[in-house]
Amino acid sequence: MNEMRKRTVDKSGSSPQAGPGEKPSSVPPPSDAVHSDAVHSDALPERRRPARGGSLAPFRLRLFAMLILFALVPTVAVTLVGVGTANRALSMLSARSAWERIALSGEQALAAARTAPLTVDQRAAVERHDAELRQSVELARRFDFVAGRSMRLVVAGAVLVVLLVAVGASRVAGHLSRQLSRPLDELVGWTGLIRRGRPIPEQPERRGAPEFEVLRTGMRTMAQELDTGRRRALEAERAEAFRESARRFAHELKNPLTPIRFAVDRLRRSAPEELRETVEVLAEEAARLETMAKSFAQFGRLPDGPAADIDVPELVTRVARSTVPDRLTVHISADEPLPLVHGFHEPLVRAVTNVLMNAVDACGASGQIDIGLRLVAPYVTITIRDTGGGIAPEALARIFDPYVTTKPGGTGLGLAIARQTMEAHRGSIDAVSTVGVGTTISLRLPVPRRSTSTET
């Protein structure tokens, strides 16, 4: 028997020491198999992540350069085209050389005309023509001077425009590159935190493109869902490890119980009177071991078989009558009518029985147990409140863990079985307790949609 227990302890990671339907104690649960996933994930070699901003700095520079080029290339092209067009237009408008050639030929013609005999009117016309010719040549020279200076001003203005556009573009490009690279840097850092399973830090809302805020919200939601899935996976592995150890322990414990019961029955029939008390002690201990084996077997087995519609008030009333002793006062109140729930009858009976046994043990010699049955859509809620001593806050967080008990000789599986049953029915169980006042445990069972629609 000792070898069997030692073998069970080695496989499960801890020695089960508790009884069904108890509140918590400090008996630690098996940890080797339970936390294997967490240990495995922590032990994985972490890839070396580039320094913060190391991979995004080139991106910011490229983005800055692209924005600058996007602003400057069209500006420079338009400026060059404008300067070239202005240069060609001014060159076409400039007629200084033509006027000088006209003036030279005109002076020669006027000189020849002056040598010929002319009337007074003819000579006056020749002089007027000579004056207008000289004035036109002077105007052409002035226009050519102004055109040359204007071209310099056009080139200087074009250079100034390009410089102003470059300065403005650099400021705008720098602002935009920061606005785009900082959120990306932050989001890349978040991906590293998500990969390592760490929480995303809470940060105040930043100004910027609303699309980035939508992306931040989406990544936070994704991180929360991944964390929830990771915790559920760890919890499922932990529960499976507990169930496997419970099945093995129940199997190893049942093997010697059958011959022990037969031996005790034979001793009862043939033992002398002075050994009667000893035989009864053996019988009681054998019965206790059998109860313990049944508890472990129940915890190691999920509800199976066909499900059926269950009348919750009838089930709770029957369990309360068979579980709560006469020394305690029981008050049951229920909403009318309560819809039927769909589930497994015997596992639900065990779950409610375990919770009521906890309440009975908490009340001790006297006290009161209040049972409330309420419809809080989409659940039927069973609330069991006792007037016992309550549970300390540090112990309350562990009351649904397997192998946690305060009762000597118990298995610590009562509330663990209740939680397992609720989760198998897609329900939940929780506890609220005040030291010196009492404890309230709530079991929630989902109502089928057809029942909910009928009630509404």
PyMOL commands that set and color helices and strands:
alter all, ss='L'
color gray80, all
select helices_A, chain A and resi 2-12+36-43+57-93+96-115+120-195+210-270+273-299+312-323+345-363+393-396+414-424+449-455
alter helices_A, ss='H'
color red, helices_A
select strands_A, chain A and resi 308-310+329-334+341-343+368-376+379-386+428-434+438-446
alter strands_A, ss='S'
color yellow, strands_A
deselect
rebuild
show_as cartoon
